[in-house]
Amino acid sequence: MKVERELPSSEARELLELTIDIADRELAPRAAEFEETERFPREVFGLLGEAVDEAYFADVEQRERELAERLRSGCRALPEPDPAAPFEHAYTEMPAELRRQLHDHLESVALGQQDGAPQ
């Protein structure tokens, strides 16, 4: 689907057109391969003119690791959720079956069971 964009200059328009052309020609035909191998095709950046060097990717990967650690730490620091919350906020009025499931779930939690599985 073609999207019309208002770009600040003819150079920006040309760069966007080049980027779209490279993506269509070099990336799209191999997208499934890149997804399957979980490989980012760094060599494609060289097609944009000046190649992006390994230092750039090393910096991006370092920032990625730092962000991932911040996210992990932040998630671990969250308070334990109320075990009833997913049930209480699913409907404006709780159906009888859901109320029964909530009761069973809270009993399991009180007994220290995981996922309602019997011990």
MARTORTI-166752 format. One line per 8 residues: number of its first residue (from 1); their letters; for each residue x, y, z of N, C-alpha, C. Coordinates in steps of 0.001 Angstrom, whole numbers. Atoms other than C-alpha are relative to their C-alpha. Layout:
<atoms>
NUM) a) X:Y:Z:X:Y:Z:X:Y:Z | ...
</atoms>
This chain:
<atoms>
1) mkverelp) 841:-1172:0:0:0:0:890:1239:0 | -780:-1228:130:1472:3302:-1073:-543:1056:950 | 382:-1048:-939:1440:6006:1586:665:1291:-452 | -550:-1302:365:1891:9648:660:553:677:1249 | -632:-681:-1123:4281:11506:2927:422:1401:-429 | -510:-1340:251:5130:15153:3179:1395:51:602 | -1388:26:-459:8914:15289:3388:606:1390:-85 | -547:-1363:-99:11055:18304:4270:854:429:-1192
9) ssearell) -874:-394:1108:13280:18174:1175:-1:-1085:-1065 | -102:991:1074:13905:16458:-2120:1007:-1084:376 | -975:1007:-441:16924:14740:-529:-653:-1038:906 | 708:919:-882:14689:13228:2163:-899:-918:-822 | 869:796:874:12268:12070:-534:830:-1050:-735 | -866:937:729:15122:10484:-2512:517:-1100:923 | -481:1001:-955:16482:8746:598:-1114:-983:341 | 1122:880:-283:13043:7374:1414:-255:-936:-1181
17) eltidiad) 207:827:1188:12603:6151:-2170:1090:-1068:-115 | -1098:959:44:16045:4490:-2062:-191:-1083:1060 | 215:954:-1084:15236:2858:1272:-1115:-978:-347 | 1108:870:407:11928:1516:-29:452:-944:-1100 | -498:839:1090:13631:239:-3188:890:-1119:537 | -892:1015:-581:16318:-1560:-1165:-804:-1019:790 | 825:924:-779:13727:-3030:1178:-761:-943:-917 | 749:839:944:11638:-4276:-1752:910:-980:-734
25) relapraa) -905:804:829:14616:-5586:-3733:849:-968:817 | -975:791:-749:16952:-6907:-1014:-578:-706:1224 | 499:567:-1259:14936:-7546:2144:-1248:-854:-177 | 1275:704:114:11415:-8587:1146:141:-1430:-511 | -95:1380:486:12449:-11641:-906:626:-970:1007 | -684:860:-968:14513:-12947:2034:-515:177:1424 | 521:-288:-1339:12353:-11799:4949:-251:-1265:802 | 274:1251:-718:11241:-15330:5843:1302:-632:495
33) efeeterf) -1313:542:-398:14888:-16463:5908:552:752:1207 | -511:-792:-1113:15874:-13586:8202:-775:-286:1273 | 826:318:-1171:12955:-14334:10530:355:-1374:553 | -265:1372:-426:13696:-18057:10610:1358:-130:689 | -1350:94:-571:17410:-17589:11333:247:1047:1077 | -126:-1087:-970:16791:-14569:13607:1269:818:-249 | -1190:-750:398:19500:-12723:11674:-418:1324:-620 | 240:-1322:574:19460:-9014:10969:1008:212:-1129
41) prevfgll) -908:-126:1146:20919:-8352:7501:794:1303:2 | -787:-1228:-142:23529:-5780:8436:601:470:-1315 | -656:-366:1257:25107:-5868:4985:-854:925:-859 | 883:-844:796:22077:-4091:3535:276:1483:263 | -294:-1401:-286:23122:-868:5273:1065:551:-937 | -1029:-438:944:26108:-713:2930:-591:466:-1311 | 648:-403:1248:23678:-297:29:-513:1428:59 | 493:-1369:-145:22578:3079:1402:1080:1045:-231
49) geavdeay) -1084:-951:216:25913:4666:578:1145:-398:898 | -1057:347:-942:28352:4695:3470:-460:-1171:859 | 349:1171:-803:28405:1386:5256:-45:367:1473 | 72:-161:-1443:27354:1304:8865:988:-1002:573 | -1062:895:-471:30316:-113:10735:-426:-840:1200 | 292:914:-1106:30429:-2815:13396:-111:730:1332 | 84:-762:-1248:30946:-219:16141:-1428:497:224 | 1387:-440:-111:27465:1110:15405:-867:-1131:537
57) fadveqre) 808:1134:-441:25929:-2350:15790:369:-429:1414 | -410:344:-1362:27981:-3037:18919:-658:948:998 | 649:-977:-868:26599:175:20428:-1495:-289:117 | 1426:321:-29:23027:-741:19458:-249:-1234:866 | 172:1219:-790:23444:-4216:20953:233:249:1487 | -241:-335:-1407:24882:-2778:24183:-1206:734:588 | 1189:-720:-469:21958:-367:24492:-1192:-936:122 | 1077:998:-66:19604:-3262:23776:111:-817:1287
65) relaerlr) -204:767:-1236:21136:-5293:26631:-344:835:1230 | 288:-873:-1137:20918:-2313:29005:-1502:228:158 | 1443:-194:-56:17273:-1675:28105:-689:-1271:485 | 594:1270:-431:16423:-5369:28507:191:-198:1496 | -242:156:-1435:18019:-5393:31956:-860:961:809 | 890:-948:-685:16109:-2241:32957:-1428:-524:40 | 1358:544:51:12868:-3865:31834:-147:-1191:944 | 56:1153:-910:13648:-7123:33673:-19:461:1451
73) sgcralpe) -70:-495:-1379:14576:-5239:36842:-1306:680:401 | 1258:-683:-291:11471:-3076:36625:-1140:-981:203 | 1059:1008:-149:9213:-6100:36148:153:-758:1317 | -225:733:-1259:10834:-7932:39063:-354:850:1212 | 278:-896:-1127:10304:-4877:41277:-1491:287:180 | 1442:-241:-125:6565:-4762:40620:-564:-806:1168 | 611:764:-1089:4384:-5796:43545:-745:-1205:-558 | 771:1175:396:2719:-9186:43419:-1428:427:-298
81) pdpaapfe) 1384:-402:302:-643:-8793:41691:-996:-733:886 | 1092:626:-734:-3854:-9538:43519:-500:-1172:-833 | 399:1165:794:-4794:-13086:42428:-1430:94:-542 | 1376:-126:473:-8423:-12021:42003:-135:1021:-1128 | 113:-1113:939:-7675:-9036:39730:-400:-418:-1415 | 423:346:1370:-7901:-10841:36352:-1477:-387:-91 | 1409:393:-7:-11316:-12205:37324:-905:1208:189 | 849:-1131:-357:-12666:-8979:38752:-91:1050:-1093
89) haytempa) -29:-1045:1026:-11759:-6860:35747:-291:-532:-1397 | 286:581:1309:-12861:-9192:32938:-1358:464:-529 | 1359:-395:394:-16532:-8150:32893:-483:1107:922 | 584:-1009:-886:-18567:-5257:34219:-816:-679:1089 | 706:810:-992:-20756:-7855:35960:502:-1424:-136 | -611:1312:46:-19132:-11145:36866:-1059:-1102:-153 | 929:1117:161:-21001:-14184:35480:212:-1052:1098 | -65:1015:-1059:-21746:-17047:37902:1152:-978:-222
97) elrrqlhd) -1083:954:280:-19297:-19411:36156:1358:611:324 | -1269:-665:-306:-16486:-16888:36437:162:169:1511 | -47:-126:-1458:-17358:-16302:40107:441:-1337:620 | -396:1317:-484:-17029:-20083:40656:1493:-250:-275 | -1424:168:339:-13652:-20124:38836:873:853:906 | -735:-868:-910:-12488:-17189:40962:108:-667:1369 | -8:673:-1297:-13463:-19056:44135:998:-1151:-9 | -936:1131:111:-11568:-22176:42980:1444:483:-84
105) hlesvalg) -1349:-545:166:-8572:-20098:41969:549:525:1330 | -458:-547:-1276:-8370:-18265:45288:273:-1104:1020 | -290:1142:-871:-8594:-21585:47159:1351:-607:-356 | -1280:552:443:-5684:-22904:45070:1158:886:439 | -1049:-946:-405:-3668:-19758:45760:240:-115:1503 | -132:101:-1459:-4364:-20063:49483:739:-1269:404 | -678:1261:-291:-3128:-23648:49399:1410:-49:-573 | -1347:-63:565:7:-22590:47532:167:-800:-1275
113) qqdgapq) -73:773:1238:-833:-24471:44339:236:927:-1185 | -261:-743:1227:327:-23332:40910:-1068:-319:-1027 | 951:165:1095:-2267:-22821:38130:-1166:-894:336 | 1134:803:-390:-4963:-24589:40138:233:-1499:-57 | -302:1426:91:-3182:-27939:39724:29:-621:1384 | -44:662:-1312:-3706:-30387:42583:1414:-387:376 | -1346:387:-455:-662:-31136:44694:23:-1404:514
</atoms>
